């Protein structure tokens, strides 16, 4: 865990998780947290509220001395759901029917 500085006083770690975790992996590996608590922390980190204006793929979490990649946060959330695979690649080609009238005919039969 990290000793990041916050102006929060002595609030519970869930209010300022950056003061206690340096990465999404540290959140996942903390056995003291329940799955819903881990999801709350990671989801708050993924929020657009923390997006770096000039680089929206990074999140700048208050109290943390380094930005975190949104992809790392989302990967940690997927691991919570038991989905270790990579997300689908963006920009897929839309599927178009060669003969739209044939599909319409099949539906009416």
Short mmCIF file of the C-alpha atoms (twelve columns), coordinates in Angstrom:
data_MODEL
# 
_entry.id   MODEL 
# 
loop_
_atom_site.group_PDB 
_atom_site.id 
_atom_site.type_symbol 
_atom_site.label_atom_id 
_atom_site.label_alt_id 
_atom_site.label_comp_id 
_atom_site.label_asym_id 
_atom_site.label_seq_id 
_atom_site.Cartn_x 
_atom_site.Cartn_y 
_atom_site.Cartn_z 
_atom_site.pdbx_PDB_model_num 
ATOM 1   C CA . UNK A 1   0.000   0.000   0.000   1 
ATOM 2   C CA . UNK A 2   1.027   3.572   -0.520  1 
ATOM 3   C CA . UNK A 3   1.170   6.466   1.944   1 
ATOM 4   C CA . UNK A 4   -0.332  9.064   -0.389  1 
ATOM 5   C CA . UNK A 5   -1.143  12.407  1.182   1 
ATOM 6   C CA . UNK A 6   -4.769  13.451  1.423   1 
ATOM 7   C CA . UNK A 7   -6.510  16.388  3.023   1 
ATOM 8   C CA . UNK A 8   -9.246  14.146  4.342   1 
ATOM 9   C CA . UNK A 9   -8.185  13.702  7.930   1 
ATOM 10  C CA . UNK A 10  -8.926  10.232  9.258   1 
ATOM 11  C CA . UNK A 11  -11.777 9.061   7.057   1 
ATOM 12  C CA . UNK A 12  -12.438 5.401   6.353   1 
ATOM 13  C CA . UNK A 13  -10.204 4.060   3.528   1 
ATOM 14  C CA . UNK A 14  -13.202 3.594   1.217   1 
ATOM 15  C CA . UNK A 15  -13.741 7.353   1.156   1 
ATOM 16  C CA . UNK A 16  -10.187 7.940   -0.097  1 
ATOM 17  C CA . UNK A 17  -8.907  4.603   -1.369  1 
ATOM 18  C CA . UNK A 18  -5.969  6.228   -3.154  1 
ATOM 19  C CA . UNK A 19  -4.498  6.925   0.244   1 
ATOM 20  C CA . UNK A 20  -4.284  3.174   0.767   1 
ATOM 21  C CA . UNK A 21  -3.906  1.564   -2.674  1 
ATOM 22  C CA . UNK A 22  -1.349  2.339   -5.373  1 
ATOM 23  C CA . UNK A 23  -2.894  0.274   -8.169  1 
ATOM 24  C CA . UNK A 24  -5.995  -1.658  -9.209  1 
ATOM 25  C CA . UNK A 25  -4.129  -4.894  -8.434  1 
ATOM 26  C CA . UNK A 26  -3.646  -3.807  -4.823  1 
ATOM 27  C CA . UNK A 27  -7.393  -3.262  -4.541  1 
ATOM 28  C CA . UNK A 28  -8.072  -6.733  -5.977  1 
ATOM 29  C CA . UNK A 29  -5.536  -8.379  -3.672  1 
ATOM 30  C CA . UNK A 30  -6.845  -6.807  -0.442  1 
ATOM 31  C CA . UNK A 31  -8.591  -9.688  1.311   1 
ATOM 32  C CA . UNK A 32  -10.147 -7.317  3.860   1 
ATOM 33  C CA . UNK A 33  -12.405 -5.863  1.139   1 
ATOM 34  C CA . UNK A 34  -15.564 -7.530  -0.121  1 
ATOM 35  C CA . UNK A 35  -16.190 -7.824  -3.869  1 
ATOM 36  C CA . UNK A 36  -18.768 -4.991  -3.782  1 
ATOM 37  C CA . UNK A 37  -16.286 -2.740  -1.936  1 
ATOM 38  C CA . UNK A 38  -13.598 -3.487  -4.528  1 
ATOM 39  C CA . UNK A 39  -16.092 -2.710  -7.286  1 
ATOM 40  C CA . UNK A 40  -16.998 0.619   -5.641  1 
ATOM 41  C CA . UNK A 41  -13.348 1.676   -5.412  1 
ATOM 42  C CA . UNK A 42  -12.458 0.620   -8.960  1 
ATOM 43  C CA . UNK A 43  -15.630 2.113   -10.425 1 
ATOM 44  C CA . UNK A 44  -14.963 5.419   -8.714  1 
ATOM 45  C CA . UNK A 45  -11.448 5.408   -10.175 1 
ATOM 46  C CA . UNK A 46  -12.850 4.723   -13.652 1 
ATOM 47  C CA . UNK A 47  -15.182 7.711   -13.390 1 
ATOM 48  C CA . UNK A 48  -14.783 10.454  -15.986 1 
ATOM 49  C CA . UNK A 49  -14.511 12.840  -13.045 1 
ATOM 50  C CA . UNK A 50  -10.861 11.725  -12.711 1 
ATOM 51  C CA . UNK A 51  -10.046 11.716  -16.444 1 
ATOM 52  C CA . UNK A 52  -6.908  13.622  -17.424 1 
ATOM 53  C CA . UNK A 53  -8.160  16.372  -19.726 1 
ATOM 54  C CA . UNK A 54  -5.400  16.037  -22.302 1 
ATOM 55  C CA . UNK A 55  -5.346  12.225  -22.141 1 
ATOM 56  C CA . UNK A 56  -8.760  10.697  -21.364 1 
ATOM 57  C CA . UNK A 57  -7.323  7.162   -21.216 1 
ATOM 58  C CA . UNK A 58  -5.590  8.108   -17.949 1 
ATOM 59  C CA . UNK A 59  -7.155  8.762   -14.580 1 
ATOM 60  C CA . UNK A 60  -5.634  11.159  -12.059 1 
ATOM 61  C CA . UNK A 61  -6.840  9.998   -8.649  1 
ATOM 62  C CA . UNK A 62  -6.637  12.560  -5.809  1 
ATOM 63  C CA . UNK A 63  -3.919  11.611  -3.344  1 
ATOM 64  C CA . UNK A 64  -2.094  9.368   -5.812  1 
ATOM 65  C CA . UNK A 65  1.306   10.465  -7.087  1 
ATOM 66  C CA . UNK A 66  0.904   8.885   -10.536 1 
ATOM 67  C CA . UNK A 67  -1.888  8.551   -13.108 1 
ATOM 68  C CA . UNK A 68  -3.539  5.168   -13.651 1 
ATOM 69  C CA . UNK A 69  -4.518  3.789   -17.040 1 
ATOM 70  C CA . UNK A 70  -8.260  3.382   -17.517 1 
ATOM 71  C CA . UNK A 71  -7.548  0.072   -19.275 1 
ATOM 72  C CA . UNK A 72  -5.951  -1.274  -16.076 1 
ATOM 73  C CA . UNK A 73  -8.942  -0.232  -13.986 1 
ATOM 74  C CA . UNK A 74  -11.398 -1.815  -16.431 1 
ATOM 75  C CA . UNK A 75  -9.302  -4.997  -16.571 1 
ATOM 76  C CA . UNK A 76  -9.466  -5.223  -12.771 1 
ATOM 77  C CA . UNK A 77  -13.253 -4.807  -12.887 1 
ATOM 78  C CA . UNK A 78  -13.465 -7.605  -15.475 1 
ATOM 79  C CA . UNK A 79  -11.378 -9.859  -13.209 1 
ATOM 80  C CA . UNK A 80  -13.897 -9.232  -10.415 1 
ATOM 81  C CA . UNK A 81  -16.546 -10.572 -12.781 1 
ATOM 82  C CA . UNK A 82  -14.409 -13.595 -13.639 1 
ATOM 83  C CA . UNK A 83  -13.605 -12.351 -17.130 1 
ATOM 84  C CA . UNK A 84  -9.838  -12.467 -17.605 1 
ATOM 85  C CA . UNK A 85  -9.901  -12.054 -21.363 1 
ATOM 86  C CA . UNK A 86  -9.081  -8.834  -23.160 1 
ATOM 87  C CA . UNK A 87  -11.969 -6.576  -24.220 1 
ATOM 88  C CA . UNK A 88  -13.109 -6.779  -27.833 1 
ATOM 89  C CA . UNK A 89  -11.129 -4.704  -30.286 1 
ATOM 90  C CA . UNK A 90  -12.830 -1.437  -31.234 1 
ATOM 91  C CA . UNK A 91  -13.870 -0.553  -34.738 1 
ATOM 92  C CA . UNK A 92  -15.494 -3.751  -35.936 1 
ATOM 93  C CA . UNK A 93  -16.971 -3.821  -39.418 1 
ATOM 94  C CA . UNK A 94  -20.775 -3.743  -39.322 1 
ATOM 95  C CA . UNK A 95  -22.402 -6.832  -40.755 1 
ATOM 96  C CA . UNK A 96  -24.632 -6.139  -43.734 1 
ATOM 97  C CA . UNK A 97  -26.916 -8.536  -45.489 1 
ATOM 98  C CA . UNK A 98  -26.207 -8.923  -49.168 1 
ATOM 99  C CA . UNK A 99  -29.863 -9.392  -49.929 1 
ATOM 100 C CA . UNK A 100 -31.980 -7.633  -47.281 1 
ATOM 101 C CA . UNK A 101 -35.163 -8.692  -49.089 1 
ATOM 102 C CA . UNK A 102 -34.205 -12.383 -48.551 1 
ATOM 103 C CA . UNK A 103 -34.051 -11.917 -44.785 1 
ATOM 104 C CA . UNK A 104 -37.459 -10.238 -44.845 1 
ATOM 105 C CA . UNK A 105 -38.882 -13.154 -46.856 1 
ATOM 106 C CA . UNK A 106 -37.565 -15.701 -44.329 1 
ATOM 107 C CA . UNK A 107 -39.250 -13.876 -41.439 1 
ATOM 108 C CA . UNK A 108 -42.663 -13.967 -43.151 1 
ATOM 109 C CA . UNK A 109 -42.547 -17.684 -44.018 1 
# 
